[in-house]
């Protein structure tokens, strides 16, 4: 039998979110029903609620940084039990049979793509609703365990922001002897700094101004430079093995490519709504590359959570009640958060 749960939804594109209810499916054999305790607010939520990335499905319940407790398991579930501390990130299903899914890269599923936690349709054709709600029902294969060492509220943003930065840092082998630049010190960037530092890399923050310099150094950065100062680009030419770009705005990419060493890579995890300008000549000469990275697979997400627990890493959060979601959206657009809003789901 389906369950009706309280939620916050955007009724239409660009409309304020409002309190409502949504139906959650009955727990199937391989499902887990989760009582949501905390849900992070990701900049992706704003992009999708405002249709910045294209047409979306409304009403929309955003939220893909979900932390809570298991309250029911299907008859075939052996991995989780009632009371377990768990999380759900950006995906709730995939084809599971394509080459990427078999390799643990469900986020790159080629068998129709992943089923996203919200603004998507499941294999049954039903619209998915996200974590701005009191409960969610998810296939156990797309649930991860949150270690006891991580508080649920500060762990919630790890389910998107954490894995979005961890995955490329691991893939491009950030570690001792590597120089890594993180562009932007926001919800993604502050975790990129923490994780890069914990991996043993020499981390530099590249931000528009020095306004957050003290924070950046406290979070683990070795250096902090203002990109509004042209001298930064002269001083740092040919410095970095990896540049992790976390901002969702167009950049002067040629200027950033010049900061890379031979064989260096600039990896983009922010996704601007508008097209960007790129001159291929700026990549030539030192075998530099430009790439991207999208979240991480389920196994890698669990690996990230265990890594964060082992190193005492969590997001820097501002906990809010659900009636402040629209205010939080406005503040996020203004860059007025350090560094991630998290909704107390008990207030929904």
C-alpha positions in Angstrom: 0.0 0.0 0.0 1.3 3.5 -0.8 2.1 6.0 1.9 1.2 9.7 1.9 4.0 11.8 3.3 4.5 15.5 3.9 6.9 17.3 1.5 7.9 20.6 0.1 7.5 21.0 -3.7 7.7 23.6 -6.4 4.3 23.6 -8.1 5.7 25.2 -11.3 8.9 26.5 -12.8 10.3 29.4 -10.8 7.5 29.2 -8.3 8.2 29.3 -4.5 8.3 25.9 -2.9 5.3 25.1 -0.7 4.2 22.4 1.7 2.3 19.5 0.1 2.1 15.7 0.2 3.4 13.0 -2.1 2.8 9.3 -2.5 5.6 6.9 -1.7 5.3 3.4 -3.2 4.7 0.3 -1.0 8.0 -1.4 0.0 8.9 -4.0 -2.5 11.1 -7.1 -1.9 14.4 -5.2 -2.5 13.3 -1.8 -1.1 14.2 0.2 2.0 11.8 2.8 3.5 13.8 5.6 5.1 12.6 8.2 7.6 14.4 11.3 6.4 16.0 13.3 9.1 18.1 15.8 7.0 18.1 16.9 3.4 20.8 19.1 1.9 20.1 22.0 -0.5 22.2 21.7 -3.6 22.7 24.4 -6.2 21.3 21.7 -8.6 18.0 22.1 -6.9 17.8 25.7 -7.9 18.8 25.0 -11.5 16.1 22.4 -11.8 13.3 24.2 -10.0 14.0 27.2 -12.2 14.4 25.1 -15.4 17.9 26.5 -15.9 18.9 23.2 -17.4 15.9 22.7 -19.5 12.3 21.5 -19.2 11.5 19.9 -15.9 8.6 17.9 -14.3 6.2 19.7 -11.9 5.3 19.6 -9.2 8.9 18.9 -8.2 10.1 17.8 -4.8 13.9 18.5 -4.9 16.6 17.0 -2.7 19.3 14.4 -3.4 21.4 14.8 -0.2 19.3 12.6 2.1 20.3 11.2 5.5 18.0 9.3 7.8 17.1 6.0 9.5 15.7 2.8 8.0 12.1 2.2 9.2 11.2 -0.8 7.0 13.0 -3.3 4.7 11.7 -5.6 2.0 11.7 -9.3 2.4 14.7 -9.7 0.2 16.9 -7.1 1.8 19.8 -8.4 3.9 22.2 -5.5 3.9 20.1 -3.1 6.0 17.9 -3.4 9.1 15.5 -1.1 10.8 17.4 1.6 12.7 20.4 1.7 10.4 21.8 5.1 9.5 21.6 5.5 5.8 21.8 8.0 2.9 20.5 8.4 -0.6 22.3 10.6 -3.2 21.5 11.6 -6.7 20.4 8.3 -8.2 17.7 5.7 -7.2 18.1 3.2 -10.1 19.9 2.4 -13.3 19.7 -0.3 -16.0 22.3 -2.4 -14.0 23.4 -4.4 -17.0 25.3 -2.0 -19.3 29.1 -1.9 -19.2 29.2 1.2 -17.0 26.7 -0.2 -14.5 28.6 -3.5 -14.2 31.8 -1.4 -13.6 30.2 0.5 -10.7 29.7 3.6 -12.7 25.9 3.8 -12.5 26.0 7.5 -12.9 27.1 7.0 -16.5 24.5 4.3 -17.3 24.2 3.8 -21.0 21.1 1.7 -20.8 18.7 4.6 -20.7 20.6 6.6 -18.1 20.2 6.7 -14.3 16.9 7.3 -12.7 17.5 10.5 -10.7 16.3 10.9 -7.2 13.9 13.6 -8.4 12.7 15.2 -11.6 13.0 11.9 -13.3 10.9 8.8 -14.1 11.4 5.3 -12.8 11.2 2.2 -14.8 7.5 2.0 -13.9 7.0 5.4 -15.5 6.3 7.1 -12.1 7.8 10.5 -11.4 10.5 10.5 -8.7 10.3 12.9 -5.8 13.3 13.8 -3.7 14.4 14.4 -0.2 12.5 17.5 0.8 10.0 15.1 2.4 9.5 13.0 5.6 10.1 9.6 4.0 11.4 8.0 0.8 11.4 4.4 -0.5 14.5 3.3 -2.5 15.9 0.1 -3.9 18.5 -1.1 -1.4 21.2 -1.2 -4.1 21.0 2.6 -4.2 21.2 3.2 -0.5 24.5 3.8 1.3 25.4 3.4 5.0 26.4 6.5 6.9 29.2 5.6 9.4 28.5 6.3 13.1 31.4 8.8 13.2 29.5 11.2 10.9 26.6 13.2 12.3 23.6 12.8 10.0 23.0 16.5 9.4 26.6 17.4 8.4 26.9 14.1 6.4 23.8 14.8 4.2 25.7 17.1 1.8 28.4 14.4 1.3 25.8 12.5 -0.7 26.2 14.9 -3.6 28.8 17.6 -2.8 31.1 15.1 -1.2 31.1 12.5 -3.9 31.1 15.1 -6.7 34.5 16.3 -5.5 35.9 13.0 -4.1 35.4 11.1 -7.4 37.5 13.3 -9.7 40.1 13.8 -7.0 40.5 10.1 -6.8 40.3 9.5 -10.5 43.0 12.1 -11.3 45.1 10.7 -8.4 45.2 13.7 -6.1 47.7 12.9 -3.4 51.2 13.5 -2.0 53.3 15.3 -4.6 50.3 16.6 -6.5 49.3 20.2 -6.7 45.6 20.7 -6.9 43.6 23.9 -7.4 40.0 24.2 -6.4 38.1 27.0 -8.2 35.4 28.4 -6.0 34.9 28.0 -2.3 31.3 27.2 -2.0 29.2 24.1 -1.3 31.3 21.9 -3.6 34.6 23.8 -3.3 34.9 23.7 0.5 34.5 19.9 0.4 37.0 19.7 -2.4 39.5 21.5 -0.2 38.9 19.2 2.8 39.1 16.0 0.7 42.1 17.1 -1.4 44.0 18.0 1.8 43.0 14.6 3.4 44.3 12.8 0.3 47.7 14.5 0.9 47.7 16.9 -2.1 49.0 20.5 -1.9 45.7 22.4 -2.3 45.3 26.0 -3.6 41.9 27.8 -3.6 41.3 30.1 -6.6 38.4 32.4 -5.7 37.3 35.7 -7.0 38.4 37.6 -4.0 40.3 37.0 -0.7 37.0 37.4 1.3 37.0 33.7 2.3 40.8 33.3 2.7 40.7 32.6 6.4 38.0 29.9 5.9 40.0 28.3 3.0 43.1 28.0 5.1 41.2 26.6 8.0 39.5 24.0 5.8 42.9 22.7 4.7 44.1 24.9 1.8 47.8 25.5 1.6 47.4 28.6 -0.5 44.6 31.0 -1.5 44.6 33.4 -4.4 42.2 35.9 -5.9 41.3 35.4 -9.5 40.2 39.0 -9.8 43.9 39.9 -9.6 45.6 39.4 -13.0 48.9 38.8 -11.1 47.5 35.5 -9.9 47.6 34.1 -13.4 51.1 35.3 -14.0 52.4 33.9 -10.7 50.8 30.5 -11.0 51.5 29.7 -14.7 52.4 26.0 -15.1 51.7 25.1 -11.5 48.9 22.6 -11.2 48.5 18.9 -11.9 44.8 19.2 -11.5 42.3 22.1 -11.4 38.9 21.2 -10.0 36.4 23.8 -11.2 33.3 23.8 -8.9 31.6 27.0 -10.1 28.5 27.1 -12.3 29.5 30.2 -14.3 31.5 30.7 -17.5 35.2 31.3 -17.0 38.1 32.5 -19.1 39.2 28.9 -19.7 42.4 29.8 -21.6 43.7 31.7 -18.5 43.0 28.6 -16.3 44.6 26.1 -18.8 47.8 28.2 -18.6 48.0 27.3 -14.9 48.3 23.6 -15.7 51.6 21.7 -15.9 52.3 19.4 -18.8 49.7 16.6 -18.8 47.6 18.6 -16.3 43.8 18.4 -16.4 41.1 20.9 -15.7 38.0 19.0 -14.5 34.6 20.7 -14.4 32.0 19.6 -11.8 29.9 22.8 -12.0 27.4 23.1 -14.9 26.6 26.6 -16.2 23.2 27.2 -17.6 24.6 29.1 -20.5 27.1 27.9 -23.2 30.7 28.6 -22.6 33.5 29.8 -24.9 36.5 27.6 -25.5 39.5 28.1 -27.8 41.2 24.8 -28.5 44.5 26.5 -29.2 44.7 27.2 -25.5 45.0 23.5 -24.7 47.8 22.9 -27.2 51.5 22.8 -26.3 51.6 20.9 -23.0 49.2 17.9 -23.6 46.8 19.6 -21.2 43.2 18.3 -21.1 39.8 19.5 -20.1 37.3 17.0 -18.7 34.3 16.7 -16.5 33.0 14.4 -13.7 29.5 13.5 -12.6 29.0 12.4 -9.0 30.2 8.8 -8.4 28.9 5.3 -8.4 27.2 3.7 -5.4 30.3 1.7 -4.3 32.5 4.9 -4.6 29.9 6.9 -2.7 30.2 4.4 0.2 34.0 4.5 -0.1 33.8 8.3 0.2 31.6 8.2 3.3 34.0 5.7 4.9 37.0 8.0 3.9 35.3 11.0 5.4 34.5 9.1 8.6 38.1 8.0 8.9 39.4 11.5 8.5 36.7 13.3 10.4 35.4 15.2 7.4 31.9 16.6 7.1 30.3 19.6 5.4 30.1 23.0 7.0 26.4 23.5 7.3 23.7 25.9 8.3 20.7 23.9 9.6 17.3 25.4 8.7 13.6 24.7 9.2 11.5 23.8 6.2 9.7 27.1 6.2 13.0 28.8 5.3 13.6 26.9 2.1 12.7 29.8 -0.2 14.8 32.2 1.9 17.7 29.7 1.6 17.3 29.6 -2.2 17.5 33.4 -2.4 20.5 33.4 -0.1 22.2 30.7 -2.1 21.8 32.7 -5.3 23.5 35.6 -3.5 26.3 33.3 -2.3 25.2 34.0 1.3 25.9 30.6 2.9 28.9 28.9 4.5 28.7 26.4 3.1 25.7 24.2 2.7 22.1 24.6 3.8 20.6 21.5 5.4 16.8 21.1 6.1 15.7 19.6 9.3 13.1 17.2 7.8 11.2 17.0 11.1 9.9 20.5 10.3 8.4 19.6 6.9 
